[in-house]
Amino acid sequence: MSYRAGLEGEARLRVTVEFGETTGELGISWAPASASAAHMNLEYARIFLVALGSGADRSYVELVDGHPRASVRLPETLSAGEYAIEVDGYGSASWGDGRLDARGRSAPFTIGPMITGT
């Protein structure tokens, strides 16, 4: 994967995604990608869904406080296509400092047409 985090000095996160095709939910987890960053304590993380391809739109999905995992439901209006999850991790829970400490992107995954039940 040739993803570059975008800001110098931040650590990289290893992001994994499990997709529940029947539930439309993503199980997302993240951890420091290197042993040298394993000591890092992230207070919160912002999760984004990235539509891959032309433009690579990044949409905010969830804010997670104090846990290295989340479960999110995909919107029923989501178009079929190839996506990735990006996680921005912050070591401080203060909204004022705004310092990004770690970032990572999952491997690409494909979402087919959403089937809604009645």
KAFEN-V808300 format. One record per pair of residues at least 4 apart in sequence whose ideal C-beta (glycine too) atoms are under 7 Angstrom apart, sorted by sequence separation. I is the first residue (numbers start at 1). J is the second residue. D is the distance in whole Angstrom. If there is no record, write none. Layout:
i:j:d
I:J:D
I:J:D
//
This chain:
i:j:d
20:24:7
33:37:7
52:56:6
74:78:5
5:10:5
20:25:5
32:37:4
51:56:7
92:97:5
32:38:5
50:56:6
51:57:5
64:70:5
5:12:6
19:26:6
92:99:7
32:40:5
50:58:5
62:70:6
17:26:6
18:27:4
90:99:7
48:58:5
49:59:5
62:72:5
90:100:7
91:101:4
17:28:6
48:59:6
61:72:5
90:101:6
48:60:6
49:61:5
88:100:6
89:101:6
15:28:7
16:29:5
48:61:6
89:102:4
46:60:7
47:61:5
89:103:7
15:30:5
30:45:7
47:62:4
88:103:5
14:30:7
87:103:7
13:30:5
14:31:5
46:63:6
47:64:7
86:103:7
87:104:5
13:31:7
13:32:6
14:33:4
28:47:6
44:63:6
45:64:5
86:105:5
13:33:6
44:64:6
11:32:6
12:33:4
44:65:5
84:105:5
85:106:4
12:34:7
44:66:7
84:106:5
43:66:7
47:70:6
84:108:5
47:72:7
83:108:7
11:37:4
82:108:5
83:109:6
53:81:7
58:86:6
82:110:5
83:111:6
11:40:6
53:82:7
51:81:6
52:82:5
81:111:6
52:83:6
80:111:6
51:83:6
52:84:6
80:112:5
50:83:6
78:111:6
80:113:5
49:83:6
50:84:5
49:85:6
50:86:6
78:114:6
31:68:6
30:68:6
47:85:6
48:86:4
76:114:5
29:68:6
29:69:4
47:87:6
76:116:6
28:69:7
28:70:5
45:87:5
46:88:5
45:88:6
27:71:5
28:72:7
45:89:5
45:90:7
25:71:6
26:72:5
44:90:5
25:72:7
42:89:4
43:90:6
25:73:5
26:74:7
42:90:6
43:91:6
24:73:6
42:91:6
43:92:6
44:93:6
24:74:5
41:91:6
43:93:4
40:91:7
52:108:6
28:85:6
30:87:5
26:85:7
42:101:7
42:102:6
40:101:7
40:102:6
17:85:5
15:85:6
32:102:7
33:104:7
15:87:5
13:87:6
30:104:6
13:89:6
13:102:5
15:104:4
17:106:5
10:100:6
11:101:6
12:102:7
13:103:6
14:104:6
15:105:6
16:106:6
19:109:6
24:114:6
10:101:6
11:102:4
12:103:7
13:104:3
15:106:4
10:102:6
12:104:6
17:109:6
7:100:6
10:103:6
6:103:7
5:103:4
3:105:5
1:107:7
//
